[in-house]
Amino acid sequence: MATERRVSADRAPEGARILNRRARHDYDILDRVEAGLELCGCEVKSIRRGEAGLAESFARIDGGEAFLYGMYVAPYAEGSYNNPPSRRRRRLLLHRREIARLASKVAAGGYTLVPLALYFKRGYAKVELGLARGRRLYDKREAIKKREAEREIRRAVRGRRPTSRE
């Protein structure tokens, strides 16, 4: 007998993801890694409600451990007086080999660790990290032109007319 899982109105569904769209614009993503996230109970509840943001956040490896800096998690409204700070540093849960591999790539220069998405998987908070290289302004413009051209091609194939901006 299958049981139906009820979700309250103020809670995001289990498959909901909080995305960092800015990262995909500002960086070329070369590799992706899924990491667990060490959180307090009230932070988990805020993230489940969708009250979190990855803009301006980044990951760094300090002393053989990986940390996520700058991620915003709204204070839980029903929490007590000892809610953690909203932009505190949070530890990422990775295997030692994964940390060593990422640390060597970042230390080689030109790369950074950027969070791409925040989601729940089997009840655990996960962060998708991207090993990324920053884009120059002309690279960003080129990517926008390429995306617009692909969009126009798709429209033409479907038989739509181009937009009136042209």
N, C-alpha and C positions, 0 to 999 in steps of 0.2 A: 504494500500500500504506500504510494508516494505521498509524502507530506508536502504541503505548500508552504513556502517560506514567506512570511509576511514582512514587508518593509514599511516602516513608518513614513509619513509624508515628508518629513524633514530630512530624510536620509537618502543618500545617493545609492543607486543599485550597485551590487557587488562588482560588476564589470566596468563601472565608471572609472575613467582615467582623468587625472589632472595633468594637462599637457603644458610643456614649455615651448610654445610656438616660436618665441624669440630665438631660442637656441638653434632651431633649424634654419633661421634666416641669417644669423650672425656667424655660424660655424659650418664647416664641412665635417660631417660625422664619418669617422673612419671605422670605428668598432663600437659595439654595444655590449654592455654587461648588466645583468640584473643583480641588484644588491638588496639585502634586507635592511630594515631601518629600525633602530632602537628608539622607541618612543615611550612616553608616559601614557597612562590610561586615558586622561582627558584629551591628550593630543590625538589619540586614535579616534575618539568620538568626534572631534572637530573635523578630522580628515574624512571620516565616513560621511559627514554632512556636506562635504565638498568645500569646506572653509579653509583652504590652503592654497599656496601659490609658489611656483618655482621660479618666477621671474627674478633676475639678479642673483640667483643662487649658483653655487659652484661646489665642487668636491676637491679635497686636498688630502694628501697622505702625509701624516705626521707621526713619526716614531713607530712605524710599522702598522699603524691603524689608519683607516680611511674615515674621514669626517665630511659631513655636508654642512656648508655654511650658507647663511642668508635665506634659507627656506622659511616662508611665512606660514605659521599655523595660528589661526585665530584662537584667542582664549575661549575655552569652553564656558558657555554662559551659565550652565548649572554647576560648574566646578566650584571648588572652595577657594579660599584666599591664597593658597599656595600653588596656583597654576604656574607652569613654567613660562619663562619669557617667550614671546612669539617668534623671535628670530635667533634662538640659541643654536649652538653647534650641536649636531646630532651625529651619532656614530653610525657608520655603515657596516653591515655585516657581510663580509666577504671572506673567502678562504685565503690563507696565507700566500698561496701560490698566485692567486689572482691579484692580490695587493702588490706582490713583488713584480709581477708582469706589468701592471699599470704604472707602478712607480718608476720602472726602468724606461718606459716609453715617455712619461712626462718629464723625467730628468734629462732625456736625450734632447729636449728642447722643442719648442714650437707647438706642443700639444697641451691640452687642458682637459679636465674631466668636468663635463657639464651634465646636469640632470635633465633628461628628456621627458620623463613621465613618472607620475606617482599613482599607484594603484594597489588594490588588494588582491592577493592570490591565496586561496584557501584560508582566508582569515588573517593573513600576515601582510603587513604593509611592505611594499616593494618599491624600489626606485630603479628606473632604467637609466643607467649612466652611459654617456657617449664619450669616447675618446675622440676629441675634436681638434681641428686646426682652425684658427680664426680666419675669417674671410676679409679681404680688403674691400673697400667701397666699390671698386670697379667689378669685383667678383660678385658682389651682391646685385649690382645692376644687371650683370650678365645673366645671373640666375633668374631674375625677374623677367627679363626678355625671353629667356628660354621657356619659362613656365607659361607666359602669355602666348607664345607661338604654339606650344602644345595644346593649349586650351582652344585656340582658334582652329587648329587642325581637327580636334575632336568635334567641335561645332560643325565644321564643314562636312565631316563624315556623317554626322547625324542629320544633315540637311538644314541646319539652322542658318539664319542670316547673321552676318557680323553685327556687332553692336553699333549704335549710332555715333560713337565717339570717333570713328575713323573718317 
